[in-house]
């Protein structure tokens, strides 16, 4: 089946004012303004009331944290005390609560226009061993494209780390499960729907040996590597105290300064470190709302890009961001970078690039993140019907500057996954009730 998405109100692609043609899972033609497709067309979608974007790509999240939004004991805290307030709650998760949390995060993301998401699950109480398998299952049910990272922590309080014993695992269990997940679920090549990456959590929760062994395993099996780095000043102090050098030097010492790695946050890199990251081809995921809520600082995105780093966007966990809405994160990134640099020339197109092509590069994907011939048919179509958009001039700019919240139509791999602002056949009210019940049980254990 071929589909012509015809005459969009605006589109983030050059030479496509007349729309795009989809054949199966791929984009096969861009149509110029006033032209008709050269391809034989089976169906036509009138996009004259829609702004068309490449599907947004989320490069850092913690799905399970949807269960602890606005957790009372973690409010108004910086990262380390915020984590300490959450660890005991997360330790009580069950497979059932993980499943509903994952489903909630993916549904939120899709309804915001996100077609591909990464997730970083690193909390593994002894009764939860299949959290990544659950996420794979939920992604396949919803038809969402995912890069799921097998997170890990092996340093507990008794080892000089931050988390309690009940949420960490021995390195041998982590590595064995990492290999199992890759062999069971990882897909390669253009159009891959499920991929696995490996992701020790942080320098203060993962041992040097685990970092090195994870990198060796990932490279032997051909998957990417991910971790948090340079998020807070506390992390700098921890690394100086325990390793005698800054976080990036530590990362380099364990073989992680490379082009198969992307890092979450990147707030506290100095100019020399930014040059080293660019030379290595290491990607950075900018998480503006999370960094603002936790008062961590801001990622120097233009400086990182100038040095050659790919920069993507992430909503981060819903316990720090408190939502999983990627189109809102595009606006937040734009506003934060403008005020941080006092530079009004940073534009909505820059922020959209971070959420699309930049994010795709972080994930090592060349088949998504752009509306172009040969790319996957991952598209978000947004209407400008809400009051906030009335009076707009530039439709593409208005989508971001006026604060779009949700997508009207969402296509993933050529399949309509959101239609008229809803996921067909999906009961959002039931999900909300199940999720709220799971969160309440977690917050008040019997």
N, C-alpha and C positions, 0 to 999 in steps of 0.2 A: 504494500500500500504506500502510495506517495501522498503527502499532505503539503499543500501550499499555505503557509501562514502569511496571509496577504495584507499588504499595505498598512503596516503598523503605524500607530501614531508617532512613535519614535523607536529607534532600535540602536543598540550598542554594537554597531558593525558598519564598516565602510562599504559603500556600494550595495546596500541592501534595503534601501528605502521602500522598495516594492515587496519586500518580505524574503522569506527563506523557504526552501523546499526540502522536505524530509522524505527519505526513502528507508524504511525499516528503522534502524537505530541511528542512522547517520544523516548529517546535513549534506545534500548533494548539489545544491544550487543557491546562490544569492541572486535576488531579482532586483534590478535597478528600478529607480523611480519611473513609473509610467509604463514599464515593460511587462510582458507576460513571460511565464517560465518557458524554457526550452524543453523541460521534462514533461512527459505526459502525467497529468494530475488526476488522482482518484478522488480526493476530498479537498475542500477549501475551508480554512478557518479565517473569518473576517477579523483582522486584528486592528481595525481602524480606531478602536477605542482603547488600545493597549500599548503600553511601553514594553518592549521586548528586550530582555537581558539574557546573557548566558546564565545558565544555572549557577547560583552562588555556591561557593565551596568553603566549608567550615573546617579549619585545620587544627582546631584544638577545642576539646570539650571533655567533660566528665559527666556522662549521662546519669549515673547514679545520684549525682548531687541535686537532681530535681526534687528529691525527697526532703531536702533540708534547706529550702529557700527561707531567707530571713529567720534563721535559727536564733532564738532569743539570746542564747549564751555566747553567740559568735558575733553579734552586732557590734559595730563601731570598734573593731579590732584590726590590727595589722596582721600580716600573713601568719607568722608563727603562732601567736595566741589564738588566731582564728582556726588554724589547723588543730591545735590542741583541744579546742572546744568541740570540734566535729568528730575527731577520731572515735570517741566512745560510742557515738550515735551510729556512725558508719559500720562499726564492728557488729552491730545488731542486725544488719541487713540479712534478708533471706533470699533464696532464689526467686521467690514470687515477687518480692518488693523490687529486686533488681529488674525483673522483666517489665513491670509496669513503669518503672523509672525510665528504662531504655525506650519503651514505646512512647512515653510522653515527650521525651527529648526529640526523638525523630519526627513525631507528628508536628511539634512546634516548629522545628526547623523547616520541614517541607512546606508548611502553611506560610512561612516567611519568604519562600522562594529558593530554598537551599536544595540542591539536587545531590550533592556529595558531602559527606561529613566524615571527619575523623573522630575518634573517641579515645580517651586515655583512661582506662580502668586499671587502677593500681592497688585497690584495697581488696584483699582476699582473706577474709576470716575463714577459719577452718571448715565451716559448713558451706562455703561458696567456692567451688572450684571451676564452675562452668559459666562464669559471667560473660566471657567473650563468645562462647557458643550461643548463649541466649541472644546476644546482640546480633550475631549472624542470622539467627532464625527470624528475629523481628525485622531486620533489614530486608530479608528476602520476602517476607509477608507484605511489607509496605512497598517494595520495589525501589528502595532507596539505594544509591551507590555509597559504599562505605570503605574507609580505611581504618580498621580497628586495631589499636595498638595494645599489645599484651604488656601492660604496666607491671611494675614490680618494686617491692621494697624488701630489703633483707637486713637493714639496720634498725633495731628497736632502741628504746630508751636504755636498756642494759648494755648496748653496744656503742653508746654515744650518739645515737640517732634521735629523731624527734618522735616517731610514732610508738604506741604501746605494742607489747609483744603480740597481742591477739590479731593484729592486722598485717603482720609481716610474714614472709615465708623463707625457708632455706633456699639458697641459691640453686641447689640441685633440682628441687621441685620446680622452681621458676623456669630454668633452662629446659627441662624435660617438657613442661607444658607448652613453652614457647615453640619448641620444635613440633610438637603434636599439632598445635593450632595452624602453623604454617602449612604442614603437609595435608591437613584436613580441609582447609578453607581458602588458602591464598590462590588467587587467580592472576594470570599474567596476560600481557598483551592489550591492545586497544579494546576498549569497551568493558574491561574487567569491572564487575559489580561488587565483588568482595575481595579486599586485600587485607593482609595482616602486616603490621610493623611491630617492632620491639621497642619498649619504652621504660627503662628504669626511671623511677620517679624524679629524684633530685639528688644533688651531691650530699644532702644531709639525711637521706633515707636509703640510699643504695651504696653498697661497698665498692671500692675500687675494683675488686676482683669481679664483681657482678657486671660492672660497666664494661670491663675488657672482654669478659666471656660472652656477654650479650652481643657486642660488636662483632666478635669472631663468628658467632652463630648466625647473626643476621646476614653477614657478607657471604658466608658459605652457602646459605639458602636463598640469597638474592632478594632480601627485603630491606626496607628502609628503617632508620633509627630515629627515635624521638625522645626528648626529655625537656623538663623545665630548666631554664638557666637565666641567671642575671635578672631575677624578678625583683629582689629587694636588697637593701643595704645589709639586712641581717644575714642574707646568704653570702655576701662578700665577706662579712666578718667571720662567719662559720668556716669558709674555705681558707681564709688566711690563718685562722687558729688551728685548724685540723690538717691542712695540707701545705701550709706555708706559701700559698699563692692564690691568685684570684680565680674565680670560677672558670673562665675560658682557658687559663693555663692548665687547670685540672682536667678540663675536657680534652685538651690537646694531649695531655700525658696518658690518657687511657684510650687514645685512638679514635676520638669522636669528632675531631675537627676535619670534616670531609663533606663531599658533595652528596652523600646519601643520608644526610642528617638534616632534620629541621628542628628548631628550638622554639619553645613557647616563651613569650614575654620579651626577652632581650632589652630590658629597660636600662641596665647599668653597664653597658659596654662603652669603654673609652675609645678615642679616635684610633689608636693603634689596634685595638681589638676588632673594631669594625673593618679595618683594612684586612686583617687576617681572616675574618669571616668571609669577606668578599672574595679573597684570593682562593679560599678553600671551596667556595661554592655552597656554603652552608645556608639553609633557609631560615627565616625568622617568622614566627606567627605573632602578629600584633593583637593583643587582647585589651582594647581600650576600656570597656566598661568595668571589667574585673580590676584592672590596674587603678582605675579611678575610685572604685568602691573601697578597695583595700588600701587606698592612699599610697600605692607603691611608687608611682611616678609615671613616666610616659616613655614609650619606645621611640627612639629617634629615626623614624621610618625613612625620611628623605636621605639622611646621611648613610643609612645602611644600603639603600638602593643605589646611591652614588658610588658606593664601593663595590657594587656588583652582587649584592645579596638579593635573592628573591624574598619578597615580603608578602605574606598572606594575612588573612584575618581569621580570628577565632572568637566565638562567644565565651569560651572558657566555661567552667562549671556553673550550674545554675544556683549554687550556694554562694558564689561571689558576684556573678553578673545578676543573678536572680531572674533571668529569663533565657530562652534559647532562640532568639529572634535575630537572624543574620542580616536582614535588610535594615533593621534598626542599628545594628553594629556598624554598618557602612556609614551611616550618618554620624554616629558617635566618633568613629575614626577620623572622619573629615573635620569635625569640630575640634577634637582634641589636638590634632596636628596643627590646625590653624592657630589656635590660641597658644600652644606650647612654643611655636616658632614665630608667632606674630607675623604670619605670612598668609595674606588673603589669596595668593595665587595658587595655593594648593586647592585643587578643584574636586568636584563630585566625580569626575572621570578618573582622577587618581585613586580615590577611595574605591570606586567600582573595579579598577584594575587590581587593587590588593585583594578584593573578594573573589576575583575570577582568575585571571592569568597568573597573578602572583601566588595565589593559593594553590593552583594546579602545579606550579613549579615546585612549591614546597613539598608536595606529595609525589614529585617525580612523574607527573602525568603530562603527556603532550596531546592527549586525545580529548580533553575537556577544558573548560575555562574560556572558550572563545566561540563566537559565531562565525564559522568559516567552513568551507567545503572540506569534507573528510573528517570533521570533528564529530563527536557524539552529539546526538540531538537531545541535549539537556538545556531547557529553556524555561525562563520565568516570564509570565505575561501579567502585567500589573495595570489595573484601571486607575484613573485619576478622578473618581467620582466623589470621594469624600470632601467635606467642606474645606478641609485644610488645603486642598489643591485648587480651589476656585480662584480664578484670576491669573493662573500661571501663564507664562510666556513660553519658556523652554521646557518641554515636557520631561526630558531626561533629567535636567537639573531639578525640576520640581519634585520628581520622584524621591530624590534624596533630601533636598533642602527642606521640603515641606513635611518630611517624615513618614514615608510609606511604612505600613505595619504588616501588610499581608499580600500574598499573591492571589490573583484571580484564577489563573490556569498554570499548571506546572507539568512540564514534560520531562521525563527521564528515560533515556535510551529509546526515544521515539514513542513512548507510551504516556498517555495523559494520566498523571497520578493525583493532581488536584484539578477539579472541575467546578467552576463557579464558586471558588473560595472554599471548597470542602473536598475531603478525600472520599471518593465514591464508596458507599457501603460501610463507611466507618462511623461508629457512634462516639462522637467526641464527649458527649455528656456522660456516657458510661465510663469512658477513660478517666475523666475528671473525678468521678466519684471513687473509682478504684484507687486512683493515685492518691487522693486526699486521705482515704482510709489507710493506705499503706504508710503514708507520711506520719499520720497520727499514731499509728501503732509503733513506729520507729521512735518517735519522740517520747512516748510514754510506755515503756516496756512493762509487762506484767511482773 
